[in-house]
Amino acid sequence: MTSQKTPIAPPKLGEPYLLTPGPLTTAYETKEAMLRDWGSWDGDFRAMTAEMRTRLLDMLGPGKEEFDCVPMQGSGTFAVEAMLGSLTARDSKILVLANGAYGQRSAKTLAYLGRDHVVLDKGDYLPPRGDEVAQILADDPAITHVVAIHCETSSGILNPVGEISDAVYAAGRKLLIDSMSAFGAIELRPSEVRFEALVSSANKCIEGVPGFGFVLARKSELEAAKGNCQSLSLDVHDQWAHMEKTGQWRFTPPTHAVAAFLTALRAHEAEGGVAGRGGRYTANRDTLVAGMRDIGLETLLQDRWLSPIIVTFFCPDDPKFSFDRFYDLMKAKNFIIYPGKLTIVDSFRVGCIGQMDEHVMRQVVEATRETLNEMGVTNAAPPEIAIKERAKLAA
């Protein structure tokens, strides 16, 4: 199947479009699925949980039989912490590959867990490369695991997990992937990219609502994880073992969010699965980037590194530009954008995911053009330092 071509219906009830990396704009049918109550121990809900786990595993493609799916209550960060705390032993040493806020958050999580770790910090937006990882692993044989961020949404960069994986397994170590903002739209097949586990969330590329995340891990890793976790609630092994035995969650599940997610999963399949969803998001990105560049706005990243998830733009170097006013004027036009997270230059981000298509992205571009005109911004180009920073990426 191919990416759907008909325009997506606008949000109902006067809702704005959420141009963020999640929570995001969801289909009306997904929201509607939350109107019914479910008994958490009832057989119907157990069947919903089983279907959800199976559908998520199916997205892995060849090699999926070596994995299992463990949903975990809470936000995506809860699921990341659950993976890190459960699938590494207490005497493990972890290399964290950081090029933005979410790599740094993994490092902070490991510090809270008391896990020995080191960080390859690439700054705001430079990608960690396979040769760098290989060298660090060669220099430090005590490292047992590597943590990589699939799509670092603080910049919008799509990190090269394939070459990272090659380096990790050539050195005989294990790879854990935070695919929070990429899974469901960007292929990540264990038959092509080796990893021990990945983590993602309901309210990202599958277009569900917040409430839980999930860990897709090799069964061998889940079996070996018993006793690793120092948290009852975040113990992936215990959650997995209980689900395998009873079909139920250990503690109260987010029943309404699960019902919505099942609706979203079925829509994901109908759109063409990972390829179809990723194709729509890619078209969104390409339409957005071309239109914004036509206005004069510059992307942080060169085309090679642009993800189809979220795009970072430099703020104009015009004295009349104010992000706060820009945000408010865009919101008045029913578009919620995202502030930037860069430390050196000011920026803002526009998400490409959720119930939006290229027709909506053209509206985003036009709303941006109108907003800059209203602000009296005549030059959308970024400051000179921004261009110098971007040149580092090319080097």
N, C-alpha and C positions, 0 to 999 in steps of 0.2 A: 504494500500500500504506500501511497505517497502523502506528503503533507497536504492538509486540507486547503482548498483554494478559495472557498467562499468566505466573504467577510465574516468575522466573528461578531456576534451580537454584542452591543454595548452593555455595560453593567446595568443591572436593574436597580430600582429604588433610588435613583439619583446618586449612585456610588461613584467615586472617582476611580480612575485607573491608577493602580499602584505600580509605579515604575521603579520597583525595588527588587532586591534578590530574595524576597520572601520574608513575611507573608506577602502574597501577591493576589492579583485579581483572579477570582475563581469563577467557574461557570455557575449559572443559576441552578442547574441540576445538582451540582455538588453541594451548594448551600441547602437546597431543598431536601437532600438526603438526611439532613440533621433534624428534621421535624418529627422524627419518630424516636421513641425511647426504646432502649434495648436492655435486657437483663444480662449482666456481665457473665453469669454462670450458665446462661441458657444455651441449649444446643444450637439454636439459630446463630447466636453470636459466636460460638466456637467455630461454626462453619465459616462465618465471615472472616475470622482470624486466619483460619487455615487457607482460605482462598487468597487472602491478601499475601500471606507468606509465599504461596506457590507462584503467584503472579510476579512478585518481586524477584524471586529466584530465576524465573523464566527470562528476565531481562539480561541475565548474565550470559545467556547463550551456551555454546559448547563449554563443558567443564562445570556446569552448574550443579551436577550431581555430587560434586565434592564439597558443596557449600550448604549452609542452612541459614535461615532468616530468623533473626531474633528482634522483634519490635520492643522498644523501651519507652515507657511513659516520659513525658517532658519535652523540652525544646531540643533543638539539634545539639546544643552544647552539652546537654545531659547525656545524649547518646555518644558523643565524642568522648566524654569523660568515662562513660561505661566501657567503651572499647579500649581506651588506654589503660584503665585500671584493671580490666579483666583479662586482656590478652597479652599483657606483659607480666612477667614474674616480679616479685619484689626486689630481686637482685639483678634485674635487667638493667641495661644501659641503652638509652634511646637517643638517636640522632634526629632532631627536628629540623626540617627544611622550611625556613620561614622567609617569606617575601611580602609580608603584610600582617594585618591584625589577627588573622585566624591561625597562622603558624605560631605567632607569639602567644596566642591563647592556649594552644596545645602545650607549649613550653610551660606556661604558668600553671596549667592543670597538672602536669607532671611534677612540678615543684610542690604543689599542694599534696600530691599523692606520695611524695617522698621518693620518687623514682629518679635514679641517677640519669642525667641527660646532658647533652650538648646541643648547641644551636648553630646551624649555618644560617646566618642572617644576611640576606641579600638586599636589605633595604626595602623601599616602598614597592618596587615593581620589577626588579631584575629576576629572571627565572633561575632556580637552582638547576645546574646541569649535571649530566651523568658523570663526566670526568671529575668534577669537584667531589661528588659523593664517593666515587671510587677511591679517590685519594684519601679522604677522611677515614673511610673504612679500613684502608690499608694501613694507615698510621695508628689506628686505635682498634685492636682486635677485641677489646672488651665490649664494643657496641654490638648489641643483639638485634635491635629493631631500628627501622627508619620510618618516620612519620612524614608523609607528603600531603600537601593540599592540592587537590585536583584543579579547582578553579578558585583562585584567591580573589574574592569579590571586593576587597578593599581597593584593588586597582583594576580588576576585570581581567587579569591575565590568566590564560590557560596554561598551566604548568606542564612540562614535558614528562609525564609520568612513565611513558614507555622507556625512555632512555634511563630514567631514574631506576626503574624496576630492573633493567638489564644490569646496572651497576650493583644493585643490592644483592641480587641472586648470584652474580658472578663471584661476589665476596662471601657467599654462604650465609647471608643475614635474612631478615624477614621485613616485609613492607606492609605498613598499615596506611590506608588512604582515607583522608577526609574528603569525600566526594559530595559533601553537603549540597553544593549549588550546581552540581554537574550531572549527577546520576539521574538517568531517565531521559536525558537529552544528548549526552555525549557517550558514545560507545566505550565501555570498559569491560572487555571480555577477558576472563582469566585464561582462556586459550591463547590469547595474544599478549596480554600484559599480566605477568605473574604478581600476585599479592595474596596476603593471608586473610585480610579483611578490609572491608570498606564500610563507611557509615554515611547515612544520608537522613533526610527528614521528609515528613509528609507534605510540608508546605513549600516545597521547592518546585523542581521541574515536572513533577507528576501532578502538580496543581491541586493538591488537597489543602486542608486547613491545619493550623498549628495544633499540637497536642501530643505528638510522639515522633520519635525517630526510629531508625532500625539499623541493625548491624548485620551485614552479610559476611559470614566468616566460614572458613574451612571447618568442616566437622572435626578434623583432627585438632584444630586450635581450640574449639569449644570444649572438647573432651579434656584437653590439657589445662584448661583455665580454672579448674576447680581449686578453690582456696586462694586464688590470686587477689581477688577484689577485697578491699577494706571497707566497702559500703554494702549494706544490705540491699538498698533500693536499686543500686547501679550494677549489681552482679549479673553480668551477661550469662555466665555459666548456669547460675541458679534459675534465671528466667527461662533459659533454653531447656534445661532439664525438666522444669515444671510444665512447660508447654508440651514437650514431647510426651510426658506422662499423662497429662490431663486435657490438653488442648486449650487450657485456660491461662490467662495472665495471673501472675502471683498476687498482684494487688489491683485495686480498682482501675480498669482500663478506661481510656477516653472513648467511650462507646460511640458518641456522636461523630467524633473525628474519624474513627475507623469506618463508620458507615459512609461518610463523605469521601474518604480516601478510596474505598472500593468503587464508588461511582467515578471518581477521577481516574482510577486504574483502567476501568473499562473504556473510558473516553480516550485514554492514552493508547490503548490497543487499537481502537477504531481509527485513530489518526495515523496509524502506521508504526506504532511502537517508538523505540528510541530514534530510529531514522526519521520518522515522520515528525516527531516533536522537535528534534534537533534541526530539521529542515526549516520548520516555521520560525524557530528562534533565530536561525542564521539569516533568513530573509528579513526578519525584524531588525537585526543588527545592521545588515548591509544598507537597508533603507534609511535607518536612523543616522548612521555614520555619514553616508553620502549627503544627506540633507543638512546635517549640522555643519559639515565642512563647507557646504555651499554658502552657509550663513557667514562663515569665517571662524567658527569654533574649531579648536584643535583637540584631537584625542591624545591622551597620555601615551598610549601604546601605538606602535606601528602595526600594520595590518597582520603581520606574521603572528603576533601574540594576542590579538583581539579574540576574546571568547564570545560566544553567542549568548552569554548570560547577562552581563552588565558591562557598560562602557563608561570609562572615566574621561571627562572633558576638563580641560583647563578653564578656569574662570577668565573672562576677558580682562585685559589690562586697561580698563577704561574707568576713570574716576567716578562715573555715574553708575557703575555696576556694584550691586550689593547682593550677596547670595540670599540673605533673609528676604529682601523684597522680591527677588527673582522667584524664590520658593513660593511666597504668598501669591504672586500674580499667576504662577503656573497652577497652583492649587485652585485658584478662582476659575481657571479654565478646565478643571476636573482632572488635573494630572499631578500626582504626588511623586516628586523626584526624591533623590537621596543625596545627602551631603557627602563631600569627599572626605577621605581619610589620609591624604598625603601630608607629610610633615614639612616639606620644603616649599611647595607652592599650593595656592588655593585651587580647589577643584570641586566638581559635582559629578554625580553618577546618575545614569539612566538605565534602568533594567529593561531587558528584552524578553523576559519570561513572563508567564501567566497567560490569561485569556486575552491575548492581543495578537494582531497580525500586522502585515505591512501597511494596511489601510490606516490602522490606528497610529502606527509610527509616523506616517506622513502628517497626521494631525498633530503629533507631538512636535515635529519640526516646525509646522506652521505656528503652533502656539508659542514656541520658543522665539521665532522671528517676531511675532507680534509683541511678545513680552519685552524683548530687548528694545524694540522701537518705543514702547510705552515708557521705558526707563530712560530713554534718551541715549542709549549706548550706540555709538556710531562705529566703534572698532571692536570686533569680537576676538581679535587676536590675543594670545596669551603674552605674559611678560617674557622677556628674553631669557631669563633663567629657566623657564619651563622648557623652552626649546633645547637649551643646553643639557638639561636633565634627560630629556627624551633621547638625545644623541648618544647618551651612555648606553642605552639599550641596544642601539645599532652596533656599537662597538663590541 
